Amino acid sequence: MDHVPQPYDGPSRDEVIALRHQFVSPGVITYYKDPLMVVEGYMQYVWDETGTRYLDAFAGIVTVSVGHCHPTVAQRVREQVGKLQHTTTIYLHPTIGLFAKKLAEKMPEGLTRSYFTNSGSEANEIAILSAREFTGNQDVVSLRNAYHGGTAATMGITAHGNWKFKSNSQPNIQHTHPGYCYRCPYDLTYPSCELKCAHDIKNVIQYQTPGEIACFIGEPIQGVGGAVTPPSEFFQVVYDIVRQHGGLCIADEVQGGFGRTGTHYWAHQNWNVKPDIITMAKGIGNGVPLGAMTTTEPISAVMKNRVHFNTFGGNPISMTQGLATLEVIDEDGLQQNSLKVGAYLKEGLLELQDKHPLIGEVRGMGLLLGVELVRDRVSRQPANTEAATVMELMKRRQVLLGKGGLFGNTLRIKPPMCINLDDASYLIAMLDETLTEIEKGQHGHA
């Protein structure tokens, strides 16, 4: 890495903290006991105000796909900023059509129409609205342990108690079991379980809805839920049952898409299913506020039933960065890199599992990985405080991780897709040191 960060000359860290405490909503949370101040980024690395470099193994919450400030993407955006920063979709501009065409080329056959938004939450809102309009049904079924956004409806379909507000009770939303074999709600074992968790959606539809639903929405691999990776047949069973009851199938690819799983461009392709609607955000724009819903021509047509408008969805800056990001994924071979480095990283994590009793399960695909920590491998008691300590100690070793899962005990390893084998080796070595320190009780107060 030959990038030299610029000397930081902005407000001091103490001033930044004081401003935040005085003027920013306390609902805007930070990671770490001693919050990290990030002032510059380049590719898979970020720097704090002192010039210390960190390996970003969380990609800004799985948002940076091709690398922080990727030179090709940054140059394209600089050129566009100098020409036109904003025009709404009521006027013509070439980038929205070019970007939509590029997305359509990556989609399953028949999914050709895209609606652009500012976030994944908005994309999922549009998807649910479209499904309800198209089917004439109201009920939505999502998976427990899922996360789909921070707007009213998407918090409703998110099945994490910590992500819900008592004042936001959403009607016509039901939840069914994910393919979370490590914590099977029936205490069964795959494959002798015969996918009881997947078949449960039929019971949910028959007993908790009028018998017909608008849609099912699911992440092919759960992100915030802790990289929960279902059995290969899980979504085939679920999609079949949903369609038997009049519903559309929505794949939330906000975290799993764009080649991150390595073997396929879209995470749902790993399960041999074809959604009716695909929603995207985060990695689609490598860090800008950008989301999209792509579907078939008939389903997309329902948005003409009423006036619906997104002032910033489809703006030239976001469209330029999104188009450049997709092109860089192809040009830099980042799907192939995700497969190669992800396989190496997962193998190293599995070796750590053999060595460290804190690791209960390693799961995921490509560069979408999770390491679930437990205090006991028999009881599988979640090691949530230990996971928080791991994050603190890894930060000291200049590696940034995330955590998730219902209990907050799963390490989320989802770096920019430009990460290399040396980075992966360093991450594994530092995690080995950290787990050893915790298991020996040497970490003190991290």
C-alpha positions in Angstrom: 0.0 0.0 0.0 1.7 3.2 -1.2 -1.1 5.6 -0.2 0.0 8.3 2.2 -2.8 9.9 4.2 -3.0 13.7 4.3 -2.1 15.3 7.7 -5.3 15.9 9.6 -5.9 19.6 10.4 -9.6 19.6 11.4 -11.3 19.9 14.8 -9.6 17.8 17.6 -11.0 14.5 18.6 -12.3 16.1 21.9 -14.0 18.9 20.0 -15.6 16.3 17.7 -16.9 14.4 20.6 -18.2 17.5 22.4 -20.0 18.7 19.2 -21.6 15.3 18.8 -22.7 15.1 22.4 -24.2 18.6 22.3 -25.8 18.7 18.8 -26.3 15.2 17.4 -29.2 12.9 18.5 -28.1 10.3 21.1 -29.9 7.8 18.9 -26.8 8.0 16.6 -24.7 5.4 18.3 -20.9 4.7 18.1 -18.9 1.5 18.3 -16.2 1.0 20.9 -15.8 2.3 24.5 -13.3 4.8 23.1 -15.0 5.8 19.8 -12.9 5.7 16.7 -12.5 8.9 14.6 -12.0 8.1 11.0 -10.8 10.9 8.8 -9.5 9.2 5.6 -10.0 6.0 3.7 -8.3 4.3 0.7 -9.3 0.9 -0.6 -9.5 -1.6 2.3 -8.0 0.8 4.9 -9.0 3.8 6.9 -7.0 6.2 9.0 -7.7 8.0 12.2 -6.8 11.6 13.1 -3.3 10.5 14.3 -2.5 8.8 11.1 -3.0 5.3 12.4 -4.1 2.9 9.7 -6.8 0.2 10.3 -7.9 -2.7 8.2 -11.6 -2.2 7.6 -12.9 -5.7 7.8 -16.5 -4.4 8.2 -16.5 -2.2 5.0 -18.3 0.6 6.8 -21.2 -1.8 7.6 -20.8 -3.7 4.4 -21.3 -0.5 2.4 -17.8 -0.1 0.7 -17.7 -2.8 -2.0 -14.8 -1.9 -4.3 -12.7 0.1 -1.8 -12.8 3.4 0.0 -12.2 6.2 -2.4 -11.5 3.8 -5.3 -9.6 6.0 -7.8 -11.7 5.1 -10.8 -15.0 5.7 -8.9 -13.7 8.9 -7.3 -12.6 10.4 -10.6 -15.9 9.7 -12.3 -17.8 11.3 -9.5 -15.4 14.4 -9.5 -16.1 14.8 -13.2 -19.9 14.6 -12.7 -19.9 17.0 -9.7 -18.3 19.6 -12.0 -21.1 19.2 -14.5 -24.4 18.7 -12.7 -24.9 17.7 -9.1 -28.7 17.4 -9.0 -31.6 17.0 -11.3 -34.7 15.0 -10.4 -36.1 12.2 -12.5 -38.8 14.4 -14.0 -36.1 15.5 -16.4 -33.9 13.3 -18.6 -30.3 12.5 -17.7 -28.3 9.7 -19.3 -26.9 8.0 -16.2 -30.1 6.7 -14.8 -30.8 4.7 -17.9 -27.3 3.5 -18.3 -27.1 2.4 -14.7 -30.5 0.6 -15.0 -29.3 -1.1 -18.1 -26.1 -2.3 -16.4 -28.2 -3.7 -13.5 -30.6 -5.5 -15.8 -27.6 -7.2 -17.5 -26.7 -8.7 -14.1 -30.2 -9.8 -13.2 -32.1 -13.1 -13.7 -34.0 -13.2 -16.9 -37.1 -11.0 -16.9 -36.0 -8.7 -14.1 -35.4 -5.6 -16.1 -37.0 -2.6 -14.4 -35.3 -0.6 -11.6 -36.6 2.0 -9.2 -33.8 4.0 -7.5 -33.9 5.2 -3.9 -31.6 6.6 -1.3 -31.4 3.5 0.9 -32.1 -0.1 1.3 -35.0 0.8 3.7 -36.7 2.7 0.9 -36.0 0.0 -1.7 -37.7 -2.5 0.6 -40.6 -0.2 1.2 -41.1 0.1 -2.6 -40.8 -3.6 -3.0 -43.5 -4.3 -0.4 -45.8 -1.6 -1.8 -45.4 -3.1 -5.3 -46.1 -6.6 -4.1 -49.3 -5.4 -2.3 -50.5 -3.5 -5.3 -49.7 -6.3 -7.7 -51.3 -9.1 -5.8 -54.1 -7.2 -4.1 -53.1 -8.9 -0.8 -51.8 -7.2 2.3 -49.8 -9.7 4.4 -46.0 -9.8 4.4 -44.0 -12.7 5.8 -40.3 -12.2 6.7 -37.8 -14.3 8.6 -37.0 -14.1 12.3 -33.5 -12.8 12.9 -33.8 -10.6 9.8 -32.9 -7.0 9.3 -34.5 -5.0 6.5 -34.2 -1.3 7.4 -35.1 1.6 9.6 -38.4 3.0 8.2 -41.8 2.1 9.7 -42.6 -0.9 7.5 -39.1 -2.2 7.3 -38.7 -2.1 11.1 -41.9 -4.1 11.1 -40.5 -6.9 8.9 -37.2 -6.8 10.9 -37.4 -9.5 13.4 -35.0 -8.3 16.1 -36.6 -6.9 19.2 -33.8 -4.4 19.7 -34.5 -2.9 16.3 -38.2 -2.3 17.1 -40.0 0.6 18.8 -43.2 -0.1 20.9 -44.8 2.9 19.2 -44.3 1.4 15.7 -46.7 -1.6 15.6 -47.1 -2.6 12.0 -50.2 -4.6 10.9 -50.2 -7.4 8.3 -46.7 -8.6 9.0 -45.8 -12.1 10.1 -42.5 -13.9 10.8 -41.3 -17.4 10.1 -38.2 -19.4 11.0 -34.9 -18.8 9.2 -32.6 -21.7 8.2 -30.5 -21.1 11.3 -29.3 -24.7 11.9 -26.9 -23.8 14.7 -29.8 -22.6 16.8 -32.6 -24.8 15.4 -35.9 -23.9 17.2 -37.0 -27.5 17.0 -33.7 -29.0 18.3 -33.4 -31.0 15.1 -30.4 -31.8 12.9 -30.1 -31.2 9.2 -30.8 -33.0 6.9 -32.9 -35.4 9.0 -35.0 -32.4 10.1 -36.5 -32.4 6.6 -36.4 -28.6 6.5 -39.1 -28.2 9.1 -38.1 -24.6 9.6 -38.7 -23.8 5.9 -42.1 -25.6 5.8 -43.2 -23.5 8.9 -44.1 -20.7 6.5 -47.1 -22.7 5.4 -48.4 -22.8 8.9 -47.8 -19.1 9.3 -49.8 -18.3 6.1 -52.7 -20.7 7.0 -53.1 -19.7 10.6 -51.9 -16.0 10.8 -53.1 -14.6 7.4 -56.2 -14.9 5.3 -54.5 -17.7 3.4 -53.0 -15.5 0.8 -50.1 -13.1 1.1 -48.6 -10.2 -0.8 -45.0 -11.3 -0.5 -42.2 -13.0 1.4 -39.0 -11.1 1.9 -35.7 -12.7 3.0 -32.0 -12.1 2.9 -30.3 -15.0 1.2 -27.7 -14.9 3.9 -28.7 -12.9 6.9 -26.4 -9.9 7.5 -27.2 -8.2 10.8 -28.5 -11.5 12.0 -24.9 -12.8 12.0 -24.2 -14.3 8.5 -26.8 -17.0 9.0 -26.5 -19.3 6.0 -29.4 -21.7 5.4 -29.4 -25.2 4.0 -29.2 -25.2 0.2 -32.9 -26.2 -0.3 -34.3 -23.8 2.3 -35.3 -21.0 -0.1 -36.6 -23.4 -2.7 -39.1 -24.7 -0.2 -40.1 -21.3 1.0 -40.5 -19.8 -2.5 -42.7 -22.7 -3.6 -45.0 -22.3 -0.7 -45.2 -18.5 -1.0 -46.2 -18.8 -4.7 -48.8 -21.4 -3.9 -50.4 -18.8 -1.7 -50.4 -15.9 -4.2 -47.3 -14.1 -3.0 -44.3 -12.7 -4.6 -40.7 -13.5 -3.5 -38.4 -10.7 -2.6 -34.6 -11.2 -2.2 -33.0 -8.5 0.0 -29.5 -8.4 -1.5 -28.4 -5.3 0.4 -25.5 -7.1 2.0 -25.1 -10.2 -0.1 -25.1 -8.9 -3.6 -22.6 -7.7 -6.2 -20.3 -10.7 -6.1 -19.6 -10.6 -2.3 -20.4 -14.4 -1.9 -17.8 -15.1 -4.6 -19.5 -18.0 -6.4 -22.3 -15.9 -7.8 -23.1 -12.2 -8.4 -26.2 -12.4 -6.3 -26.4 -14.3 -3.0 -29.8 -15.9 -3.9 -28.2 -17.6 -6.9 -26.4 -19.9 -4.4 -29.7 -21.4 -3.5 -31.0 -21.9 -7.1 -34.0 -19.7 -6.8 -35.4 -16.8 -8.9 -37.0 -13.9 -7.0 -39.7 -11.8 -8.4 -38.1 -8.7 -6.9 -34.5 -7.9 -5.8 -33.7 -5.0 -3.5 -30.2 -3.5 -3.1 -28.3 -0.8 -1.3 -24.9 -0.3 0.5 -22.4 -2.0 -1.9 -24.4 -0.9 -5.0 -22.9 2.6 -4.6 -19.7 2.0 -2.7 -20.7 4.4 0.1 -23.1 6.9 -1.3 -26.8 7.0 -0.3 -28.2 4.7 -3.0 -30.6 1.8 -3.2 -32.7 0.1 -5.8 -35.5 -2.3 -6.5 -35.4 -4.3 -9.6 -38.4 -6.4 -10.8 -40.3 -7.5 -13.9 -42.1 -5.2 -16.2 -45.7 -6.2 -15.0 -44.8 -5.8 -11.4 -43.0 -2.5 -12.0 -46.1 -1.1 -13.8 -48.1 -0.9 -10.5 -46.1 2.1 -9.4 -48.1 4.0 -12.1 -51.3 3.4 -10.1 -50.6 6.5 -8.1 -48.0 9.3 -8.1 -44.9 8.2 -6.3 -41.8 10.3 -6.3 -38.3 10.3 -4.8 -36.6 13.6 -5.2 -33.0 12.3 -4.9 -33.5 8.7 -6.2 -31.8 8.6 -9.6 -29.8 11.8 -9.2 -26.7 12.1 -11.4 -24.1 11.9 -8.6 -25.5 8.7 -7.1 -26.1 7.2 -10.6 -22.6 8.0 -11.7 -21.1 6.4 -8.6 -23.3 3.4 -8.9 -22.5 2.8 -12.5 -18.8 3.2 -11.9 -19.0 0.8 -9.0 -20.6 -1.9 -11.1 -18.0 -1.4 -13.8 -15.1 -1.6 -11.3 -16.5 -4.9 -9.8 -16.1 -6.4 -13.2 -12.8 -4.7 -14.3 -11.0 -5.4 -11.0 -12.3 -9.0 -10.8 -13.7 -8.4 -7.4 -16.2 -11.3 -7.4 -13.3 -13.7 -8.2 -11.3 -12.0 -5.5 -14.1 -12.5 -3.0 -14.1 -16.2 -3.8 -10.4 -16.6 -3.5 -9.7 -14.4 -0.4 -13.0 -15.4 1.2 -12.2 -19.1 0.9 -8.7 -18.5 2.4 -10.2 -16.4 5.2 -12.9 -19.0 6.1 -10.3 -21.8 6.1 -8.3 -19.8 8.6 -11.3 -19.1 10.7 -12.2 -22.8 10.8 -8.7 -23.6 12.0 -9.2 -21.0 14.7 -12.4 -22.8 15.7 -10.4 -26.0 16.2 -8.1 -24.1 18.5 -10.4 -21.8 20.4 -13.4 -23.1 22.4 -15.0 -19.6 22.2 -15.8 -20.2 18.5 -19.1 -22.1 18.2 -19.6 -21.8 14.5 -18.0 -20.3 11.4 -20.4 -19.6 8.5 -21.0 -17.6 5.4 -19.7 -17.5 1.9 -17.0 -15.4 0.1 -16.5 -12.2 2.0 -19.8 -12.4 3.9 -18.6 -14.3 7.0 -19.8 -14.7 10.6 -18.0 -16.2 13.7 -20.5 -17.0 16.4 -19.0 -17.0 19.9 -20.3 -19.1 22.7 -19.3 -19.7 26.3 -20.0 -23.4 26.1 -20.2 -25.5 22.9 -22.8 -27.8 24.4 -25.2 -25.3 25.8 -24.3 -22.7 23.1 -24.7 -19.9 25.6 -24.1 -16.7 23.6 -20.7 -15.0 24.4 -22.0 -11.5 23.8 -19.7 -9.6 26.2 -16.8 -11.6 24.9 -17.7 -10.6 21.3 -17.6 -7.0 22.4 -14.2 -7.5 24.0 -12.9 -9.1 20.8 -13.9 -6.0 18.9 -12.1 -3.8 21.3 -8.9 -5.9 21.3 -9.0 -6.2 17.5 -9.3 -2.4 17.3 -6.1 -2.2 19.3 -4.5 -4.4 16.7 -5.8 -2.1 14.0 -8.5 -4.3 12.6 -12.2 -3.2 12.5 -14.9 -5.9 12.9 -18.6 -5.8 13.3 -20.9 -7.8 15.5 -24.5 -9.0 15.2 -27.0 -11.7 15.8 -29.9 -11.6 18.1 -27.6 -11.9 21.1 -24.8 -9.7 19.7 -22.4 -12.6 19.9 -21.5 -13.1 16.3 -18.4 -11.4 14.7 -19.2 -10.0 11.3 -16.4 -10.1 8.9 -17.4 -8.4 5.6 -14.5 -6.3 4.3 -14.2 -4.3 1.0 -14.0 -6.9 -1.8 -10.5 -5.6 -2.7 -9.0 -7.1 0.4 -5.9 -9.3 -0.3 -4.5 -12.5 1.1 -2.0 -10.6 3.2 -4.8 -8.7 4.9 -6.7 -12.0 5.5 -3.6 -13.5 7.1 -3.1 -10.5 9.3 -6.8 -10.6 10.4 -6.6 -14.3 11.2 -3.4 -13.9 13.2 -4.7 -10.9 15.2 -8.0 -12.8 15.9 -5.9 -15.8 17.1 -4.0 -13.5 19.5 -7.1 -11.8 20.7 -9.0 -15.1 21.4 -5.9 -16.5 23.2 -5.8 -13.3 25.3 -9.4 -13.6 26.3 -9.3 -17.3 27.0 -6.3 -16.8 29.3 -8.1 -14.0 31.0 -5.3 -11.5 30.2 -7.4 -8.8 28.6 -8.4 -7.0 31.7 -10.7 -4.1 30.9 -10.7 -3.9 27.2 
